[in-house]
Amino acid sequence: VQLQASGGGLVQAGGSLRLSCAASGSIFSINAMGWYRQAPGKHRELVAAITSGGSTNYADSVKGRFTISRDNAKNTVYLQMNSLKPEDTAVYYCNSVVMTGWGTGDYWGLGTQVTVSS
């Protein structure tokens, strides 16, 4: 299973970006999908997650600004980020809990850089 993330970049404070992450490979089903981020010198933290049924969970710091969604037919998760702040600058990683023929595993994408300038 591979996760391919895209959509990062450089944006001014107050701007928007949309991240995408597509899962591919021998996938039976995907349970939770989510986005994490890691800023320099900090631990990786959960940004947002979404279950296969569409229930969502957000970090307090992004509530009201970020929206997570998924397209189950495309095995893809999205993160719409609005009203970006410099403190949102980090490498963003997508994560999926995937059921394959060998069981259920936790998979990570390589990460995409998001930089918000003040």
N, C-alpha and C positions, 0 to 999 in steps of 0.2 A: 504494500500500500504506500502510495506517495501523496503528499500534500503539497500543492503548488500555490503559493501566495503571490499576490500582485496588488498594485495600487498605491504603494507607499510613495513618498516624495517629500518635497520641500514646499511648505505653505506658510503664509503669514497668519499671525494670530487673528482669530475670527473667521478664518476660512474653513473649507471642508475638504475631506478626502473620503474615498470609498475603497475599502479593502475587499479583496475577494480571495477565496481559498477553495480550490477544487481538489477533491480526493479522487484518486484513480487506482486501479489494480483489481485484485480479486476480492471484491467487496460483496458480502451478503447483505449487510445492513449497517447503517450508521446510527449510533445512539446519540449522545451529546456531542455538540460541536461548540468550539469556543475560541476566543481570542485572549491571549496573554500579552503582556509587554514587559520589557526589561530596560530600564534606563541605566546609564553608566553608574556603577557603584551601588546599585540597588538590586534587590531580589526580584525575580520574576513574579508578576502579580496577575491575577485574573482581571480582565477588563469586562468581558461579557460572555455569557454562555446561553445556549439554546438547546432544548431537548428535541427529540424526534417528533414530539407532539406540539412543539411550538412554544413551550413555556420558557421564559427568559429570566436571566439573572444578571445584574449589573453591579460593578463597583460603584460605591457612593460617589466617587470623584467624577464619574462620567454620566451619571443618571441625568436624563433630560437633554443630553447633548449627543450621545451615541445611540445607535439603533442596530441591533443584531438581527439578521434574518437568514433564512436558508431556503434553498431550492432542492428538495429531496430528489427530484428527477435528475438533477445535474450533480448531485453529491457535492454541492457548493454552499459555503457559508459566506455571508457578507457582513461588513461592519461599516455602516454609514457614520462618519464622524463629522459633526458640525460644531461650530463655535469653538474651534480648536484653540488651545492655550499652549504657551511654551512648555508648561509642565507635562504636556502630553507627548513630548519628544521622547522617543524610545524605539527599540526594535520590537515590532509586533509579530507574534508567533501565533499561527493557527494550530488548533488541537482538535483531534477527533477520536472518539471511542468507536472502533470499527470491529464488526464481526466478520471474520473470514472463515474459510474452511478449516483453519487451524485453531480457531477460538477467537476470543475477544481481546483486542489489544489497544493500547494508547499510542497514538501516532502524532508526530509533530512536523510542521513545515519548517523550512530553513529560516524564516523570518524576513520581514521587510521593514526598512527604515522609514520612520516618520519623523520629520523635523519641522517644528513650528517656530518660526522666528517672531520676535517681539517687535 
